Amino acid sequence: MGQLWHFGGIQLRCCAFAAAVLAGVALSGAIPRLPLARYDLLLLYGLALTVLFRVRGWDTGREVAVIAVCHVIGLAFELLKVSLGSWSYPEPAVLKLAGVPLYGGFLYAAVGSYVCRAWRLFDLGLVRYRPRLTELAAAAIYVNFFSHHWLPDARWLLAAVLLAVTWGTWVTFTVHGRRHRMPLALSFVLIGFFLWLAENIATRLGAWRYPNQAAGWQPVGIDKFAAWSLLITVTFVLVARARQGWRRGA
């Protein structure tokens, strides 16, 4: 129980940026009159959070660079998915590109921040990790989220491929001086579950809206849990590759 308590405490620290982003979304929806469009204000808020976390030393300079890349990748994802009608940002904003407010990238930046902080605070290690194969699987998963609008959806086949390339791969982590481990694939599933919960909270707060939520909020479908469990691999391999480069340059 003591280990579980310490594990939860570290997880809260890892989620600090994501929790702050969600808190900003909630607060902006509760204030009746805002000085700027809500989405524009959230962009400024996200930038301020990034500066605060860097100045306070909660994120390193290298981590901020990785988080920025996650922001750009996420924004590209949003631009295509919104253009295809997968979801929408119904509120007006000045800083909006093709229907996507620029703050939308911070939702992915928050995921990048979590992975970076978890890697450092838990002192993550990888056993029998196959970087090239895992990166190829993650890239295929990312592409499939676009291509399935025109080609057959291969997400379940890719899930099987991901399971195969990560079979026997363990992620090790430290909690209060004790070393633990879990299968890498299981960590993807667990993170995906909590991202699905966060998505339910975010859509309830009006961060974005799915077509079936147009007439009123409804819980996000369980299929998004599976989608997040796959999509988290993109952030993971990006951070893993970056950290490998950092070790070489150290």
Backbone torsions as a table, in degrees:
resi	resn	phi	psi	omega
1	MET	NA	-35.5	177.5
2	GLY	-63.7	-42.6	178.1
3	GLN	-62.8	-41.3	179.3
4	LEU	-63.5	-39.8	178.6
5	TRP	-62.2	-46.8	179.0
6	HIS	-65.9	-38.4	178.0
7	PHE	-59.4	-45.8	178.9
8	GLY	-62.7	-38.3	178.9
9	GLY	-63.9	-41.8	178.5
10	ILE	-66.9	-39.7	178.7
11	GLN	-60.0	-39.4	177.9
12	LEU	-61.9	-39.8	177.2
13	ARG	-66.1	-37.7	178.8
14	CYS	-64.6	-33.4	-176.5
15	CYS	-88.5	5.5	-171.8
16	ALA	-56.0	-47.4	-178.0
17	PHE	-65.9	-45.5	-179.8
18	ALA	-62.3	-41.7	179.0
19	ALA	-64.4	-38.4	178.8
20	ALA	-66.1	-38.8	177.5
21	VAL	-62.9	-47.2	178.8
22	LEU	-62.7	-38.6	178.2
23	ALA	-62.6	-39.2	177.4
24	GLY	-64.5	-40.4	177.3
25	VAL	-62.1	-43.8	-179.6
26	ALA	-64.5	-45.9	-177.7
27	LEU	-65.7	-39.9	-179.3
28	SER	-66.1	-28.7	177.6
29	GLY	-79.6	-19.2	-177.5
30	ALA	-91.0	-21.1	-179.5
31	ILE	-81.0	123.1	-174.7
32	PRO	-66.7	-38.7	-178.2
33	ARG	-127.1	117.6	-179.1
34	LEU	-105.0	147.2	179.8
35	PRO	-69.5	-22.9	179.0
36	LEU	-131.3	168.0	171.9
37	ALA	-57.1	142.5	-173.1
38	ARG	-55.6	-46.2	-178.2
39	TYR	-64.8	-37.7	178.1
40	ASP	-67.4	-40.2	178.7
41	LEU	-64.0	-37.1	179.1
42	LEU	-68.4	-31.3	175.2
43	LEU	-64.4	-46.9	178.2
44	LEU	-62.9	-38.6	178.3
45	TYR	-63.5	-43.3	178.9
46	GLY	-63.2	-40.9	177.2
47	LEU	-64.2	-41.2	178.8
48	ALA	-64.0	-39.3	177.2
49	LEU	-61.8	-43.1	-179.4
50	THR	-60.6	-44.4	178.9
51	VAL	-65.1	-43.1	-179.4
52	LEU	-60.6	-47.3	-178.0
53	PHE	-65.4	-32.3	178.2
54	ARG	-74.0	-46.1	-178.1
55	VAL	-63.3	-38.6	-179.9
56	ARG	-77.0	-8.3	179.9
57	GLY	80.2	13.8	179.2
58	TRP	-76.9	-27.6	171.0
59	ASP	-124.5	138.3	177.4
60	THR	-80.4	166.7	178.5
61	GLY	-59.5	-41.2	178.9
62	ARG	-65.4	-38.6	178.9
63	GLU	-65.6	-39.2	178.0
64	VAL	-61.5	-38.1	177.9
65	ALA	-62.6	-43.5	178.3
66	VAL	-64.9	-41.4	179.0
67	ILE	-61.7	-38.3	178.4
68	ALA	-64.3	-39.3	176.9
69	VAL	-63.5	-41.3	176.7
70	CYS	-59.9	-38.8	178.3
71	HIS	-60.7	-46.9	-177.3
72	VAL	-66.5	-45.2	179.0
73	ILE	-61.5	-42.5	179.3
74	GLY	-64.9	-39.2	180.0
75	LEU	-65.3	-39.6	176.0
76	ALA	-61.8	-41.0	177.4
77	PHE	-61.1	-45.0	-179.3
78	GLU	-63.2	-42.6	-177.2
79	LEU	-58.0	-44.2	-178.8
80	LEU	-73.8	-44.8	-176.5
81	LYS	-65.9	-38.3	177.8
82	VAL	-68.3	-39.2	178.8
83	SER	-63.7	-26.2	179.4
84	LEU	-91.9	-0.5	176.3
85	GLY	82.0	16.3	179.9
86	SER	-65.8	-36.2	173.6
87	TRP	-159.4	177.2	-176.4
88	SER	-148.2	163.0	173.3
89	TYR	-116.5	95.1	-168.9
90	PRO	-73.8	-19.0	-174.9
91	GLU	-82.7	151.2	180.0
92	PRO	-72.9	156.7	176.3
93	ALA	-163.6	150.1	175.5
94	VAL	-78.3	-46.4	-178.1
95	LEU	-87.7	72.1	-176.5
96	LYS	-134.2	130.3	-177.4
97	LEU	-119.7	116.9	179.2
98	ALA	51.2	41.2	177.6
99	GLY	86.6	-0.9	-177.6
100	VAL	-113.5	116.5	175.2
101	PRO	-68.2	143.4	-175.9
102	LEU	-64.2	-20.3	177.7
103	TYR	-67.1	-18.9	-177.9
104	GLY	-57.1	-29.9	178.4
105	GLY	-65.9	-22.3	-179.8
106	PHE	-69.2	-20.9	176.7
107	LEU	-66.6	-34.5	176.2
108	TYR	-83.2	-32.8	175.1
109	ALA	-60.8	-35.5	178.7
110	ALA	-63.5	-37.8	177.0
111	VAL	-66.8	-42.0	177.4
112	GLY	-61.7	-40.3	177.7
113	SER	-62.1	-42.8	179.5
114	TYR	-59.3	-48.0	-177.2
115	VAL	-64.6	-42.5	179.4
116	CYS	-62.4	-46.0	-177.6
117	ARG	-69.3	-38.3	178.6
118	ALA	-63.5	-39.9	-179.6
119	TRP	-61.7	-40.4	-177.8
120	ARG	-79.7	-47.7	-174.2
121	LEU	-72.2	-31.0	177.1
122	PHE	-93.4	-3.2	-177.0
123	ASP	52.1	55.7	-175.1
124	LEU	-63.3	144.8	172.9
125	GLY	-135.4	157.5	-179.4
126	LEU	-122.5	132.0	179.2
127	VAL	-113.6	127.2	-179.2
128	ARG	56.9	40.8	177.4
129	TYR	-81.6	134.5	179.6
130	ARG	-109.1	89.2	-170.9
131	PRO	-60.9	-47.3	-175.6
132	ARG	-62.9	-47.0	-177.8
133	LEU	-66.4	-40.2	179.9
134	THR	-67.8	-38.7	177.8
135	GLU	-65.0	-40.8	178.1
136	LEU	-63.8	-41.4	179.0
137	ALA	-64.0	-43.5	179.7
138	ALA	-63.9	-41.5	178.6
139	ALA	-63.1	-41.7	178.3
140	ALA	-64.3	-38.6	177.7
141	ILE	-62.5	-44.7	179.9
142	TYR	-61.6	-46.2	-179.8
143	VAL	-63.7	-38.7	-177.9
144	ASN	-63.1	-30.6	178.4
145	PHE	-65.7	-20.9	172.7
146	PHE	-91.2	-51.2	-169.3
147	SER	-69.2	-20.6	-176.5
148	HIS	-68.1	-10.1	175.4
149	HIS	-74.3	-20.1	-179.3
150	TRP	-122.1	-26.4	-178.2
151	LEU	-116.2	166.3	176.9
152	PRO	-57.0	140.3	179.8
153	ASP	-74.0	119.5	-175.7
154	ALA	-107.7	21.4	-172.5
155	ARG	-63.7	-35.8	-179.2
156	TRP	-73.6	-35.4	174.1
157	LEU	-64.5	-42.5	179.2
158	LEU	-67.4	-33.4	175.1
159	ALA	-62.0	-40.1	177.7
160	ALA	-66.5	-40.1	177.7
161	VAL	-63.0	-44.4	179.3
162	LEU	-61.3	-42.2	178.3
163	LEU	-62.1	-38.3	-178.9
164	ALA	-67.5	-44.2	-175.5
165	VAL	-75.9	-19.3	177.9
166	THR	-103.5	5.5	179.2
167	TRP	-62.7	127.3	-179.0
168	GLY	84.3	-0.5	177.6
169	THR	-90.6	128.7	-179.5
170	TRP	-116.4	144.7	170.5
171	VAL	-106.0	125.6	-180.0
172	THR	-103.8	147.8	-177.8
173	PHE	-152.2	156.2	-176.4
174	THR	-110.3	131.3	175.5
175	VAL	-127.4	111.0	176.9
176	HIS	50.7	48.5	174.8
177	GLY	85.5	-5.2	179.3
178	ARG	-111.0	139.1	-177.9
179	ARG	-93.6	134.1	178.4
180	HIS	-128.1	172.7	175.9
181	ARG	-151.6	157.7	173.3
182	MET	-150.9	156.9	176.5
183	PRO	-60.7	138.8	-178.7
184	LEU	-59.0	-42.0	-179.9
185	ALA	-60.0	-37.7	178.6
186	LEU	-64.5	-37.4	179.2
187	SER	-63.6	-36.3	176.8
188	PHE	-62.6	-42.7	-179.4
189	VAL	-64.6	-44.0	-179.1
190	LEU	-64.9	-43.8	178.3
191	ILE	-64.7	-41.6	178.7
192	GLY	-58.4	-38.7	179.8
193	PHE	-63.6	-45.7	-178.2
194	PHE	-72.4	-28.6	173.8
195	LEU	-68.3	-35.6	176.0
196	TRP	-64.4	-41.7	175.4
197	LEU	-61.8	-43.5	179.7
198	ALA	-63.5	-36.0	178.7
199	GLU	-65.8	-38.0	175.6
200	ASN	-60.8	-43.4	178.7
201	ILE	-64.7	-44.8	-176.2
202	ALA	-64.1	-43.9	179.3
203	THR	-68.8	-32.8	176.5
204	ARG	-64.7	-30.7	179.4
205	LEU	-86.2	-3.1	178.0
206	GLY	85.8	20.7	178.8
207	ALA	-63.1	-37.1	171.2
208	TRP	-159.4	-178.5	-174.8
209	ARG	-147.0	133.4	173.7
210	TYR	-84.6	157.2	-179.2
211	PRO	-54.2	-38.5	-178.5
212	ASN	-75.9	-1.3	177.2
213	GLN	-104.0	7.6	-176.4
214	ALA	-63.0	-38.6	-178.0
215	ALA	-87.8	-3.8	-177.2
216	GLY	153.2	152.1	-175.1
217	TRP	-64.9	137.6	172.8
218	GLN	-133.3	151.4	178.4
219	PRO	-56.8	145.3	177.3
220	VAL	-69.3	135.4	-176.6
221	GLY	-57.7	148.9	-178.9
222	ILE	-63.1	-21.2	178.6
223	ASP	-62.5	-26.0	178.4
224	LYS	-70.3	-24.8	174.1
225	PHE	-60.8	-47.3	178.0
226	ALA	-63.8	-39.5	-179.1
227	ALA	-62.5	-43.7	179.2
228	TRP	-66.4	-36.0	179.5
229	SER	-62.5	-29.9	176.6
230	LEU	-84.0	-44.0	-174.2
231	LEU	-67.8	-25.6	179.7
232	ILE	-63.1	-21.9	179.9
233	THR	-63.0	-30.8	-179.6
234	VAL	-63.6	-47.3	178.0
235	THR	-64.8	-41.6	-178.0
236	PHE	-59.7	-50.1	-176.0
237	VAL	-68.3	-31.2	177.3
238	LEU	-64.6	-46.0	179.5
239	VAL	-67.9	-40.8	179.5
240	ALA	-61.0	-43.6	179.4
241	ARG	-66.2	-41.2	179.6
242	ALA	-62.6	-44.1	-178.4
243	ARG	-67.1	-32.4	175.7
244	GLN	-63.3	-41.3	177.5
245	GLY	-66.1	-36.9	178.9
246	TRP	-63.6	-41.1	-179.9
247	ARG	-64.5	-38.3	179.9
248	ARG	-68.0	-34.4	-177.9
249	GLY	-84.6	-9.1	-177.1
250	ALA	-70.5	NA	NA
